Amino acid sequence: MAHASQKCGWCYSQTNYFSSYSFSSLNDRDYLFHRLIGLAFACALGVTFLVLACALPEYNNWWPMFVLFFYVLSPLPTIVARRLSNGYDSSSSACIELCIFLTTGIVVSSIGLPIVLAHVAVIKWGACALVISGNVVVFLTILGYFKVFGNDDIDYSMW
């Protein structure tokens, strides 16, 4: 009978395989991969709120879908400003300030559109609440994307 501390050949080969493999690069990759999956889930949740605001039988109005244009437009000023400037350093530049101003205008417009539509009775207030909650989730997801993948130390070729 084999002693408990003795290992079979398969167990020994597996422990040697894992002990010789470096997990330092996988930890960074797994970290980013899990963050990306979380961001995708959050974005899907926000868009689900938007679709519910349109498709539920008591609302049944597709005007709130125009908010999707704001979802597409909101990261564009930040992407352009990153491309044209060296990054978000402590020193301020006109390009970065304009980027923040335009992004803020887009976000406020996406929140204001369902409120105006509800005020003029095009959509109901419950649909307005669902659209605004979807807006908050999606814009926090976009902010999280820029926080996670915003630094220049990430090697995008690893994807």
Backbone as JSON Lines, residues from 0, in Angstrom:
{"i":0,"aa":"M","n":[0.84,-1.17,0.0],"ca":[0.0,0.0,0.0],"c":[0.89,1.24,0.0]}
{"i":1,"aa":"A","n":[0.55,2.19,-0.84],"ca":[1.37,3.39,-0.98],"c":[1.1,4.36,0.16]}
{"i":2,"aa":"H","n":[2.12,5.05,0.55],"ca":[2.0,6.04,1.61],"c":[1.25,7.26,1.07]}
{"i":3,"aa":"A","n":[0.57,8.0,1.93],"ca":[-0.24,9.15,1.51],"c":[0.62,10.25,0.91]}
{"i":4,"aa":"S","n":[1.88,10.36,1.29],"ca":[2.72,11.4,0.75],"c":[3.27,11.05,-0.62]}
{"i":5,"aa":"Q","n":[3.19,9.79,-1.02],"ca":[3.65,9.4,-2.35],"c":[2.59,9.74,-3.38]}
{"i":6,"aa":"K","n":[3.04,10.18,-4.53],"ca":[2.11,10.58,-5.58],"c":[2.2,9.6,-6.73]}
{"i":7,"aa":"C","n":[1.09,9.45,-7.4],"ca":[1.1,8.6,-8.59],"c":[1.8,9.34,-9.72]}
{"i":8,"aa":"G","n":[2.06,8.67,-10.78],"ca":[2.78,9.28,-11.9],"c":[2.02,10.42,-12.54]}
{"i":9,"aa":"W","n":[0.68,10.28,-12.67],"ca":[-0.11,11.33,-13.29],"c":[-0.1,12.6,-12.44]}
{"i":10,"aa":"C","n":[-0.29,12.44,-11.11],"ca":[-0.3,13.59,-10.22],"c":[1.06,14.28,-10.23]}
{"i":11,"aa":"Y","n":[2.11,13.49,-10.26],"ca":[3.45,14.07,-10.26],"c":[3.69,14.85,-11.55]}
{"i":12,"aa":"S","n":[3.27,14.32,-12.68],"ca":[3.49,15.03,-13.94],"c":[2.66,16.3,-14.0]}
{"i":13,"aa":"Q","n":[1.45,16.29,-13.42],"ca":[0.62,17.49,-13.42],"c":[1.19,18.57,-12.51]}
{"i":14,"aa":"T","n":[1.72,18.2,-11.36],"ca":[2.3,19.21,-10.48],"c":[3.56,19.78,-11.1]}
{"i":15,"aa":"N","n":[4.34,18.99,-11.79],"ca":[5.52,19.53,-12.47],"c":[5.12,20.46,-13.59]}
{"i":16,"aa":"Y","n":[4.06,20.14,-14.32],"ca":[3.6,20.98,-15.41],"c":[3.2,22.34,-14.87]}
{"i":17,"aa":"F","n":[2.39,22.36,-13.8],"ca":[1.91,23.62,-13.27],"c":[2.99,24.39,-12.53]}
{"i":18,"aa":"S","n":[3.93,23.71,-11.94],"ca":[4.98,24.44,-11.23],"c":[5.96,25.08,-12.2]}
{"i":19,"aa":"S","n":[6.09,24.53,-13.41],"ca":[7.03,25.12,-14.35],"c":[6.38,26.22,-15.2]}
{"i":20,"aa":"Y","n":[5.07,26.38,-15.09],"ca":[4.37,27.36,-15.92],"c":[4.26,28.67,-15.17]}
{"i":21,"aa":"S","n":[4.46,29.77,-15.85],"ca":[4.4,31.09,-15.23],"c":[2.98,31.65,-15.34]}
{"i":22,"aa":"F","n":[2.4,32.0,-14.21],"ca":[1.05,32.55,-14.2],"c":[1.05,34.07,-14.1]}
{"i":23,"aa":"S","n":[2.18,34.72,-14.1],"ca":[2.19,36.17,-13.94],"c":[1.52,36.86,-15.12]}
{"i":24,"aa":"S","n":[1.77,36.39,-16.33],"ca":[1.13,37.01,-17.48],"c":[-0.35,36.63,-17.55]}
{"i":25,"aa":"L","n":[-0.71,35.44,-17.1],"ca":[-2.11,35.04,-17.11],"c":[-2.93,35.81,-16.1]}
{"i":26,"aa":"N","n":[-2.34,36.18,-14.97],"ca":[-3.09,36.93,-13.98],"c":[-3.5,38.28,-14.53]}
{"i":27,"aa":"D","n":[-2.59,38.95,-15.23],"ca":[-2.94,40.23,-15.84],"c":[-4.0,40.05,-16.91]}
{"i":28,"aa":"R","n":[-3.85,39.02,-17.71],"ca":[-4.81,38.76,-18.77],"c":[-6.16,38.37,-18.18]}
{"i":29,"aa":"D","n":[-6.17,37.53,-17.16],"ca":[-7.43,37.14,-16.53],"c":[-8.11,38.33,-15.88]}
{"i":30,"aa":"Y","n":[-7.32,39.21,-15.27],"ca":[-7.88,40.41,-14.65],"c":[-8.62,41.24,-15.69]}
{"i":31,"aa":"L","n":[-7.98,41.5,-16.82],"ca":[-8.6,42.3,-17.86],"c":[-9.78,41.56,-18.5]}
{"i":32,"aa":"F","n":[-9.64,40.25,-18.65],"ca":[-10.71,39.47,-19.25],"c":[-11.95,39.48,-18.37]}
{"i":33,"aa":"H","n":[-11.79,39.35,-17.07],"ca":[-12.94,39.39,-16.15],"c":[-13.55,40.78,-16.13]}
{"i":34,"aa":"R","n":[-12.74,41.79,-16.19],"ca":[-13.27,43.16,-16.24],"c":[-14.07,43.38,-17.52]}
{"i":35,"aa":"L","n":[-13.56,42.87,-18.63],"ca":[-14.26,43.02,-19.9],"c":[-15.6,42.29,-19.89]}
{"i":36,"aa":"I","n":[-15.64,41.11,-19.3],"ca":[-16.9,40.38,-19.2],"c":[-17.88,41.13,-18.29]}
{"i":37,"aa":"G","n":[-17.4,41.68,-17.2],"ca":[-18.26,42.47,-16.31],"c":[-18.81,43.7,-17.0]}
{"i":38,"aa":"L","n":[-17.98,44.38,-17.78],"ca":[-18.44,45.56,-18.5],"c":[-19.47,45.19,-19.56]}
{"i":39,"aa":"A","n":[-19.26,44.08,-20.24],"ca":[-20.23,43.64,-21.25],"c":[-21.57,43.28,-20.6]}
{"i":40,"aa":"F","n":[-21.52,42.64,-19.44],"ca":[-22.75,42.3,-18.73],"c":[-23.48,43.57,-18.29]}
{"i":41,"aa":"A","n":[-22.74,44.55,-17.79],"ca":[-23.37,45.8,-17.34],"c":[-24.0,46.54,-18.52]}
{"i":42,"aa":"C","n":[-23.32,46.56,-19.64],"ca":[-23.87,47.23,-20.82],"c":[-25.13,46.52,-21.3]}
{"i":43,"aa":"A","n":[-25.12,45.2,-21.28],"ca":[-26.31,44.44,-21.68],"c":[-27.47,44.72,-20.72]}
{"i":44,"aa":"L","n":[-27.18,44.88,-19.45],"ca":[-28.22,45.2,-18.47],"c":[-28.82,46.57,-18.75]}
{"i":45,"aa":"G","n":[-27.98,47.56,-19.07],"ca":[-28.49,48.88,-19.38],"c":[-29.33,48.91,-20.63]}
{"i":46,"aa":"V","n":[-28.9,48.2,-21.66],"ca":[-29.69,48.14,-22.89],"c":[-30.98,47.37,-22.66]}
{"i":47,"aa":"T","n":[-30.97,46.39,-21.76],"ca":[-32.2,45.68,-21.41],"c":[-33.2,46.62,-20.77]}
{"i":48,"aa":"F","n":[-32.75,47.51,-19.9],"ca":[-33.66,48.51,-19.33],"c":[-34.27,49.37,-20.43]}
{"i":49,"aa":"L","n":[-33.45,49.75,-21.4],"ca":[-33.94,50.58,-22.49],"c":[-34.98,49.83,-23.33]}
{"i":50,"aa":"V","n":[-34.72,48.58,-23.64],"ca":[-35.67,47.79,-24.42],"c":[-36.96,47.56,-23.62]}
{"i":51,"aa":"L","n":[-36.84,47.35,-22.32],"ca":[-38.05,47.2,-21.49],"c":[-38.88,48.47,-21.49]}
{"i":52,"aa":"A","n":[-38.22,49.61,-21.5],"ca":[-38.95,50.88,-21.53],"c":[-39.73,51.04,-22.82]}
{"i":53,"aa":"C","n":[-39.28,50.38,-23.86],"ca":[-39.96,50.49,-25.15],"c":[-40.97,49.37,-25.37]}
{"i":54,"aa":"A","n":[-40.65,48.16,-24.97],"ca":[-41.41,46.99,-25.4],"c":[-42.46,46.51,-24.42]}
{"i":55,"aa":"L","n":[-42.43,46.94,-23.18],"ca":[-43.46,46.48,-22.25],"c":[-44.84,46.92,-22.74]}
{"i":56,"aa":"P","n":[-45.85,46.08,-22.57],"ca":[-47.17,46.38,-23.15],"c":[-47.79,47.69,-22.63]}
{"i":57,"aa":"E","n":[-47.52,48.05,-21.39],"ca":[-48.13,49.3,-20.9],"c":[-47.43,50.54,-21.44]}
{"i":58,"aa":"Y","n":[-46.23,50.4,-21.98],"ca":[-45.52,51.55,-22.57],"c":[-45.65,51.51,-24.09]}
{"i":59,"aa":"N","n":[-45.2,50.44,-24.73],"ca":[-45.36,50.16,-26.16],"c":[-45.11,51.39,-27.04]}
{"i":60,"aa":"N","n":[-43.96,52.01,-26.83],"ca":[-43.58,53.18,-27.6],"c":[-42.07,53.12,-27.8]}
{"i":61,"aa":"W","n":[-41.63,53.27,-29.04],"ca":[-40.21,53.06,-29.35],"c":[-39.43,54.36,-29.47]}
{"i":62,"aa":"W","n":[-39.99,55.48,-29.09],"ca":[-39.26,56.75,-29.13],"c":[-38.03,56.77,-28.23]}
{"i":63,"aa":"P","n":[-38.02,56.12,-27.07],"ca":[-36.81,56.15,-26.24],"c":[-35.58,55.5,-26.88]}
{"i":64,"aa":"M","n":[-35.75,54.76,-27.95],"ca":[-34.6,54.13,-28.62],"c":[-33.64,55.16,-29.22]}
{"i":65,"aa":"F","n":[-34.09,56.41,-29.36],"ca":[-33.19,57.44,-29.87],"c":[-32.02,57.7,-28.93]}
{"i":66,"aa":"V","n":[-32.11,57.22,-27.71],"ca":[-31.02,57.36,-26.75],"c":[-29.79,56.56,-27.21]}
{"i":67,"aa":"L","n":[-30.0,55.56,-28.05],"ca":[-28.86,54.78,-28.56],"c":[-27.86,55.66,-29.31]}
{"i":68,"aa":"F","n":[-28.33,56.71,-29.97],"ca":[-27.4,57.63,-30.63],"c":[-26.44,58.26,-29.63]}
{"i":69,"aa":"F","n":[-26.95,58.59,-28.45],"ca":[-26.09,59.18,-27.42],"c":[-25.08,58.17,-26.89]}
{"i":70,"aa":"Y","n":[-25.47,56.89,-26.84],"ca":[-24.53,55.86,-26.41],"c":[-23.36,55.75,-27.37]}
{"i":71,"aa":"V","n":[-23.63,55.91,-28.65],"ca":[-22.57,55.84,-29.65],"c":[-21.73,57.12,-29.64]}
{"i":72,"aa":"L","n":[-22.37,58.25,-29.44],"ca":[-21.66,59.53,-29.5],"c":[-20.83,59.84,-28.26]}
{"i":73,"aa":"S","n":[-21.21,59.31,-27.11],"ca":[-20.56,59.73,-25.86],"c":[-19.06,59.42,-25.78]}
{"i":74,"aa":"P","n":[-18.56,58.28,-26.23],"ca":[-17.11,58.07,-26.1],"c":[-16.28,58.75,-27.19]}
{"i":75,"aa":"L","n":[-16.92,59.26,-28.24],"ca":[-16.15,59.82,-29.35],"c":[-15.28,61.01,-28.98]}
{"i":76,"aa":"P","n":[-15.77,62.0,-28.21],"ca":[-14.86,63.1,-27.85],"c":[-13.65,62.64,-27.03]}
{"i":77,"aa":"T","n":[-13.86,61.68,-26.17],"ca":[-12.74,61.17,-25.36],"c":[-11.73,60.44,-26.24]}
{"i":78,"aa":"I","n":[-12.19,59.67,-27.19],"ca":[-11.28,58.96,-28.08],"c":[-10.49,59.94,-28.92]}
{"i":79,"aa":"V","n":[-11.14,60.98,-29.43],"ca":[-10.45,61.98,-30.24],"c":[-9.44,62.75,-29.39]}
{"i":80,"aa":"A","n":[-9.82,63.12,-28.18],"ca":[-8.91,63.86,-27.32],"c":[-7.7,63.02,-26.92]}
{"i":81,"aa":"R","n":[-7.9,61.76,-26.7],"ca":[-6.76,60.88,-26.38],"c":[-5.81,60.76,-27.55]}
{"i":82,"aa":"R","n":[-6.37,60.72,-28.73],"ca":[-5.54,60.59,-29.93],"c":[-4.73,61.86,-30.18]}
{"i":83,"aa":"L","n":[-5.33,63.01,-29.9],"ca":[-4.67,64.27,-30.21],"c":[-3.76,64.78,-29.09]}
{"i":84,"aa":"S","n":[-4.0,64.35,-27.86],"ca":[-3.17,64.83,-26.75],"c":[-2.38,63.66,-26.18]}
{"i":85,"aa":"N","n":[-1.52,63.98,-25.23],"ca":[-0.66,62.96,-24.63],"c":[-1.33,62.16,-23.55]}
{"i":86,"aa":"G","n":[-2.51,62.49,-23.16],"ca":[-3.21,61.78,-22.1],"c":[-3.77,62.75,-21.1]}
{"i":87,"aa":"Y","n":[-4.34,62.21,-20.05],"ca":[-4.95,63.04,-19.02],"c":[-3.95,63.29,-17.9]}
{"i":88,"aa":"D","n":[-3.02,64.19,-18.15],"ca":[-2.04,64.54,-17.13],"c":[-2.65,65.57,-16.18]}
{"i":89,"aa":"S","n":[-1.86,65.96,-15.2],"ca":[-2.34,66.97,-14.27],"c":[-2.45,68.33,-14.96]}
{"i":90,"aa":"S","n":[-1.67,68.55,-16.0],"ca":[-1.77,69.8,-16.74],"c":[-2.97,69.72,-17.67]}
{"i":91,"aa":"S","n":[-3.72,70.78,-17.72],"ca":[-4.95,70.81,-18.49],"c":[-4.67,71.37,-19.88]}
{"i":92,"aa":"S","n":[-5.4,70.88,-20.86],"ca":[-5.27,71.42,-22.2],"c":[-6.66,71.73,-22.73]}
{"i":93,"aa":"A","n":[-6.71,72.56,-23.75],"ca":[-8.0,72.96,-24.32],"c":[-8.71,71.76,-24.96]}
{"i":94,"aa":"C","n":[-7.95,70.86,-25.54],"ca":[-8.54,69.68,-26.17],"c":[-9.24,68.8,-25.15]}
{"i":95,"aa":"I","n":[-8.61,68.59,-24.02],"ca":[-9.2,67.74,-22.99],"c":[-10.42,68.42,-22.37]}
{"i":96,"aa":"E","n":[-10.32,69.73,-22.15],"ca":[-11.46,70.46,-21.6],"c":[-12.66,70.44,-22.55]}
{"i":97,"aa":"L","n":[-12.41,70.57,-23.84],"ca":[-13.48,70.5,-24.82],"c":[-14.08,69.1,-24.86]}
{"i":98,"aa":"C","n":[-13.22,68.09,-24.72],"ca":[-13.69,66.7,-24.69],"c":[-14.62,66.47,-23.51]}
{"i":99,"aa":"I","n":[-14.24,66.94,-22.35],"ca":[-15.08,66.77,-21.15],"c":[-16.39,67.54,-21.3]}
{"i":100,"aa":"F","n":[-16.32,68.74,-21.86],"ca":[-17.52,69.54,-22.06],"c":[-18.49,68.85,-23.02]}
{"i":101,"aa":"L","n":[-17.99,68.35,-24.15],"ca":[-18.86,67.69,-25.13],"c":[-19.44,66.39,-24.58]}
{"i":102,"aa":"T","n":[-18.63,65.63,-23.86],"ca":[-19.12,64.38,-23.27],"c":[-20.2,64.66,-22.24]}
{"i":103,"aa":"T","n":[-20.0,65.69,-21.43],"ca":[-21.01,66.06,-20.44],"c":[-22.3,66.5,-21.13]}
{"i":104,"aa":"G","n":[-22.19,67.26,-22.21],"ca":[-23.38,67.67,-22.96],"c":[-24.13,66.48,-23.53]}
{"i":105,"aa":"I","n":[-23.41,65.49,-24.02],"ca":[-24.05,64.3,-24.58],"c":[-24.76,63.5,-23.49]}
{"i":106,"aa":"V","n":[-24.11,63.35,-22.35],"ca":[-24.72,62.58,-21.25],"c":[-25.96,63.29,-20.7]}
{"i":107,"aa":"V","n":[-25.87,64.61,-20.53],"ca":[-27.02,65.36,-20.03],"c":[-28.16,65.32,-21.04]}
{"i":108,"aa":"S","n":[-27.84,65.37,-22.32],"ca":[-28.88,65.28,-23.35],"c":[-29.57,63.93,-23.34]}
{"i":109,"aa":"S","n":[-28.8,62.88,-23.09],"ca":[-29.41,61.54,-23.06],"c":[-30.31,61.36,-21.85]}
{"i":110,"aa":"I","n":[-30.04,62.08,-20.8],"ca":[-30.93,62.02,-19.64],"c":[-32.12,62.96,-19.83]}
{"i":111,"aa":"G","n":[-31.89,64.08,-20.5],"ca":[-32.96,65.05,-20.72],"c":[-33.98,64.62,-21.75]}
{"i":112,"aa":"L","n":[-33.55,63.86,-22.76],"ca":[-34.49,63.45,-23.81],"c":[-35.68,62.66,-23.28]}
{"i":113,"aa":"P","n":[-35.49,61.61,-22.46],"ca":[-36.68,60.92,-21.96],"c":[-37.52,61.77,-21.02]}
{"i":114,"aa":"I","n":[-36.91,62.7,-20.31],"ca":[-37.68,63.58,-19.43],"c":[-38.57,64.5,-20.26]}
{"i":115,"aa":"V","n":[-38.02,65.04,-21.34],"ca":[-38.83,65.89,-22.22],"c":[-39.93,65.08,-22.89]}
{"i":116,"aa":"L","n":[-39.6,63.87,-23.34],"ca":[-40.62,63.03,-23.97],"c":[-41.73,62.67,-22.99]}
{"i":117,"aa":"A","n":[-41.39,62.44,-21.74],"ca":[-42.41,62.14,-20.74],"c":[-43.21,63.39,-20.38]}
{"i":118,"aa":"H","n":[-42.58,64.54,-20.39],"ca":[-43.27,65.78,-20.04],"c":[-44.33,66.15,-21.08]}
{"i":119,"aa":"V","n":[-44.04,65.88,-22.34],"ca":[-45.02,66.19,-23.39],"c":[-45.94,65.0,-23.67]}
{"i":120,"aa":"A","n":[-45.89,63.98,-22.83],"ca":[-46.77,62.81,-22.86],"c":[-46.58,61.94,-24.11]}
{"i":121,"aa":"V","n":[-45.38,61.93,-24.65],"ca":[-45.09,61.01,-25.75],"c":[-44.82,59.62,-25.18]}
{"i":122,"aa":"I","n":[-44.11,59.57,-24.05],"ca":[-43.89,58.32,-23.34],"c":[-44.41,58.47,-21.92]}
{"i":123,"aa":"K","n":[-44.58,57.37,-21.22],"ca":[-45.05,57.42,-19.84],"c":[-43.86,57.59,-18.9]}
{"i":124,"aa":"W","n":[-44.16,58.02,-17.67],"ca":[-43.1,58.3,-16.71],"c":[-42.38,57.03,-16.27]}
{"i":125,"aa":"G","n":[-43.06,55.91,-16.27],"ca":[-42.4,54.64,-15.95],"c":[-41.36,54.28,-16.99]}
{"i":126,"aa":"A","n":[-41.69,54.51,-18.27],"ca":[-40.71,54.28,-19.33],"c":[-39.55,55.25,-19.2]}
{"i":127,"aa":"C","n":[-39.86,56.48,-18.79],"ca":[-38.8,57.47,-18.57],"c":[-37.85,57.01,-17.48]}
{"i":128,"aa":"A","n":[-38.38,56.45,-16.42],"ca":[-37.53,55.96,-15.33],"c":[-36.67,54.79,-15.79]}
{"i":129,"aa":"L","n":[-37.23,53.89,-16.59],"ca":[-36.44,52.78,-17.11],"c":[-35.34,53.26,-18.04]}
{"i":130,"aa":"V","n":[-35.63,54.25,-18.88],"ca":[-34.61,54.77,-19.8],"c":[-33.5,55.46,-19.02]}
{"i":131,"aa":"I","n":[-33.86,56.23,-18.01],"ca":[-32.82,56.92,-17.23],"c":[-31.98,55.92,-16.45]}
{"i":132,"aa":"S","n":[-32.59,54.88,-15.91],"ca":[-31.8,53.87,-15.21],"c":[-30.88,53.14,-16.19]}
{"i":133,"aa":"G","n":[-31.37,52.87,-17.39],"ca":[-30.52,52.27,-18.42],"c":[-29.38,53.2,-18.81]}
{"i":134,"aa":"N","n":[-29.68,54.51,-18.9],"ca":[-28.63,55.49,-19.21],"c":[-27.53,55.48,-18.15]}
{"i":135,"aa":"V","n":[-27.93,55.47,-16.9],"ca":[-26.95,55.48,-15.82],"c":[-26.05,54.24,-15.9]}
{"i":136,"aa":"V","n":[-26.65,53.09,-16.12],"ca":[-25.87,51.85,-16.19],"c":[-24.93,51.87,-17.39]}
{"i":137,"aa":"V","n":[-25.41,52.28,-18.55],"ca":[-24.58,52.27,-19.75],"c":[-23.45,53.3,-19.64]}
{"i":138,"aa":"F","n":[-23.74,54.49,-19.15],"ca":[-22.69,55.5,-19.06],"c":[-21.66,55.16,-17.97]}
{"i":139,"aa":"L","n":[-22.08,54.51,-16.91],"ca":[-21.1,54.04,-15.93],"c":[-20.25,52.92,-16.52]}
{"i":140,"aa":"T","n":[-20.85,52.12,-17.41],"ca":[-20.07,51.09,-18.1],"c":[-19.04,51.7,-19.02]}
{"i":141,"aa":"I","n":[-19.42,52.75,-19.74],"ca":[-18.46,53.42,-20.62],"c":[-17.35,54.06,-19.8]}
{"i":142,"aa":"L","n":[-17.7,54.66,-18.67],"ca":[-16.68,55.23,-17.79],"c":[-15.77,54.14,-17.25]}
{"i":143,"aa":"G","n":[-16.35,53.01,-16.86],"ca":[-15.54,51.89,-16.39],"c":[-14.61,51.35,-17.46]}
{"i":144,"aa":"Y","n":[-15.06,51.33,-18.7],"ca":[-14.2,50.89,-19.8],"c":[-12.98,51.79,-19.92]}
{"i":145,"aa":"F","n":[-13.2,53.1,-19.85],"ca":[-12.08,54.02,-19.96],"c":[-11.17,53.97,-18.74]}
{"i":146,"aa":"K","n":[-11.71,53.61,-17.59],"ca":[-10.86,53.46,-16.4],"c":[-10.03,52.19,-16.48]}
{"i":147,"aa":"V","n":[-10.63,51.08,-16.92],"ca":[-9.91,49.81,-16.97],"c":[-8.91,49.79,-18.1]}
{"i":148,"aa":"F","n":[-9.33,50.22,-19.28],"ca":[-8.47,50.14,-20.45],"c":[-7.87,51.48,-20.84]}
{"i":149,"aa":"G","n":[-7.92,52.45,-19.93],"ca":[-7.47,53.78,-20.25],"c":[-5.98,54.0,-20.21]}
{"i":150,"aa":"N","n":[-5.26,53.2,-19.43],"ca":[-3.82,53.44,-19.34],"c":[-3.13,52.9,-20.58]}
{"i":151,"aa":"D","n":[-1.97,53.42,-20.87],"ca":[-1.22,53.04,-22.06],"c":[-0.34,51.83,-21.84]}
{"i":152,"aa":"D","n":[-0.38,51.24,-20.65],"ca":[0.46,50.09,-20.35],"c":[-0.14,48.78,-20.85]}
{"i":153,"aa":"I","n":[-1.37,48.81,-21.31],"ca":[-2.04,47.58,-21.75],"c":[-1.6,47.25,-23.16]}
{"i":154,"aa":"D","n":[-1.23,46.0,-23.35],"ca":[-0.86,45.51,-24.67],"c":[-2.11,44.94,-25.32]}
{"i":155,"aa":"Y","n":[-2.64,45.66,-26.31],"ca":[-3.87,45.23,-26.94],"c":[-3.68,44.03,-27.85]}
{"i":156,"aa":"S","n":[-2.45,43.68,-28.16],"ca":[-2.21,42.52,-29.04],"c":[-2.45,41.21,-28.3]}
{"i":157,"aa":"M","n":[-2.58,41.24,-26.98],"ca":[-2.81,40.0,-26.25],"c":[-4.23,39.51,-26.41]}
{"i":158,"aa":"W","n":[-5.15,40.3,-26.93],"ca":[-6.52,39.86,-27.15],"c":[-6.58,39.13,-28.44]}
